[in-house]
Amino acid sequence: MSNVNTSKSGMSTQHQRRQSMPVQSPPPPISTNVHPTIIATPPSATTGSGLFGSRISNRHPMMLHSGESPKRLGWLDGLLAFIPRRRRQIRYPVVLCLGLYVLIVYLYFQDVTTLTTVTGFKFKNWAFNMEVNRCSYRKDPMLFVKDSNSVLVIWEMNCVLPDMDLTWIPVSDISSVSTNEEPRATVTTIDSIDRSHVVYTATLAGIPTVNTNITYSLNPPKSKSHLFRTYTFAHLPNPPSFDNREIARFGAIADNQCETTQFYKVLKAMTEHHKVDYLIHAGDAVQEYDSLDNWQTDFASPLSHFMIGQTTPLIYAHGNHDYDPAGLYHYTGRRTWHAYTVAGVRFIVLDSNLESMLQDRWLEEELKSEESRKAWFRVIVVHISPYIQYWEKDAWVNKGERKWGAFVRTKYVPLFQQHNVDLVISGHQHNYMRGQDDHMVYTIIGGAGGNLDTEQVEDYPVWREGKIKIRHHYVLMKITGDRRLIWEAYDAECGSRLDAFVLHSRTIE
């Protein structure tokens, strides 16, 4: 009982104590005029280091979601708007991961070897431009058919070697040199475009009129003996009597300008599946004639990489992009129109850039010549086809480009028909076409690299019964001993045959 009474007494005392406490007044009203407390930001919040600076690792935690993004990263903020704001601190690693993923996907669909090789072309050219390399070859030798018994050799170095010369000798086969003849010397001319572009030119004249192989050597001074080079190519001026066997193979391409990677793929496909003795190029090897870099990376380097320039003489027609108004043609030879016989074929190369009475008279005399009349086949190589059918509509209609090379159709086609021309090979239009007018076949082979033409601007009857393929491609033309010309066009991507036909010689023996 006492314990209970004591407890009650304590509670009573506590109640009295509470009542004796002073009464507190109500709190004052809340003021709306509040001044926020400013928290000082450590220096590390704005002066971070590393790949992304303070944007990731050094930004102060209290500053993660405050302030405006720098203007230079505004586009990235918009791109990453889908990421919640609370996770914005990880947005830049996300961009890196996405970029790496895109790169891997791109490389998956590309030939890595092609990309690295083309990059090597450009790096080599840059090194020469920066004068990093010692005296060496910028462009390996390139061969151009000059006439039926002459071949032009052009190479380029980054130094002047007055004592450098070229010698050549006929050989019975590629592995053995004829012991009955001494190497023949040539006259080498040197043309310095600038300090790092020195062009050397020599002509192999008086080549035997019989079919043979030619070995030529570039002979530097003794102090530069590491620059010695030797190569062998086939010379086939006359058709041997081999019945139905092949006696010569010609590769044919055009319009590789702008697209080095695609041109590389075309050459790779051609060299992997076929061995050619000559290469027909119907013009536009570069996009800009005045660009020395274009001639290096877009033309010379790919040909050299596949040993085509050094060992395969070119039959070359100038296009509108590789036309030189001054007529110098440092890298293709100073020729405009010319003709020669190779393996029974009379090649007549014309210049569609020049509407000239001199060319008109020359062509008429050439078609009447004995060499032309007695040849198994008469083949015209001219850049702009008489019948361009696909082009960019605006340029064709409004910019006057339909007039380019129109004289080839109005002046030369009647001569072709009159003198039994068998085949006309052209480029300019970036796709493949074959058509026919009576006994004469027209072809367009402008698919060696440039962007493909898909817009039809004309409707010429010669193409209606022929074939068209909007594909990058190359052509293989074979001559057989029984006087046949076999034409095959191949897709450069998948290797399938796009077209084929056979011509039989109409020349009466």
HELIX and SHEET records of a PDB file:
HELIX    1   1 SER A    2  SER A   20  1                                  19    
HELIX    2   2 PRO A   43  ALA A   45  5                                   3    
HELIX    3   3 GLY A   53  ARG A   55  5                                   3    
HELIX    4   4 PRO A   61  MET A   63  5                                   3    
HELIX    5   5 LYS A   71  LEU A   73  5                                   3    
HELIX    6   6 GLY A   74  LEU A   79  1                                   6    
HELIX    7   7 ARG A   85  ILE A   90  5                                   6    
HELIX    8   8 ARG A   91  TYR A  108  1                                  18    
HELIX    9   9 VAL A  112  ASN A  129  1                                  18    
HELIX   10  10 LYS A  222  LEU A  227  5                                   6    
HELIX   11  11 THR A  260  HIS A  273  1                                  14    
HELIX   12  12 LEU A  292  ASN A  294  1                                   3    
HELIX   13  13 TRP A  295  ALA A  300  3                                   6    
HELIX   14  14 SER A  301  HIS A  305  1                                   5    
HELIX   15  15 ILE A  308  THR A  311  1                                   4    
HELIX   16  16 MET A  357  LYS A  368  1                                  12    
HELIX   17  17 GLU A  370  LYS A  374  1                                   5    
HELIX   18  18 LYS A  393  ASN A  398  1                                   6    
HELIX   19  19 GLU A  401  LYS A  403  5                                   3    
HELIX   20  20 ALA A  406  PHE A  407  1                                   2    
HELIX   21  21 VAL A  408  TYR A  412  3                                   5    
HELIX   22  22 VAL A  413  GLN A  418  1                                   6    
HELIX   23  23 PRO A  461  TRP A  463  5                                   3    
SHEET    1   A 4 TYR A 137  ASP A 147  0                                        
SHEET    2   A 4 SER A 150  MET A 157 -1                                        
SHEET    3   A 4 HIS A 197  LEU A 204 -1                                        
SHEET    4   A 4 THR A 188  ASP A 194 -1                                        
SHEET    1   B 4 ARG A 184  ALA A 185  0                                        
SHEET    2   B 4 ASP A 165  VAL A 171 -1                                        
SHEET    3   B 4 THR A 212  ASN A 219 -1                                        
SHEET    4   B 4 ARG A 229  HIS A 235 -1                                        
SHEET    1   C 6 LEU A 314  TYR A 316  0                                        
SHEET    2   C 6 TYR A 278  HIS A 281  1                                        
SHEET    3   C 6 GLU A 246  ILE A 253  1                                        
SHEET    4   C 6 HIS A 473  THR A 480 -1                                        
SHEET    5   C 6 ARG A 484  ASP A 491 -1                                        
SHEET    6   C 6 ARG A 497  HIS A 504 -1                                        
SHEET    1   D 7 HIS A 338  VAL A 342  0                                        
SHEET    2   D 7 VAL A 345  VAL A 349 -1                                        
SHEET    3   D 7 PHE A 377  ILE A 384  1                                        
SHEET    4   D 7 LEU A 423  GLY A 427  1                                        
SHEET    5   D 7 MET A 440  ILE A 445  1                                        
SHEET    6   D 7 TYR A 432  ASP A 437 -1                                        
SHEET    7   D 7 LYS A 467  LYS A 469 -1                                        
END                                                                             
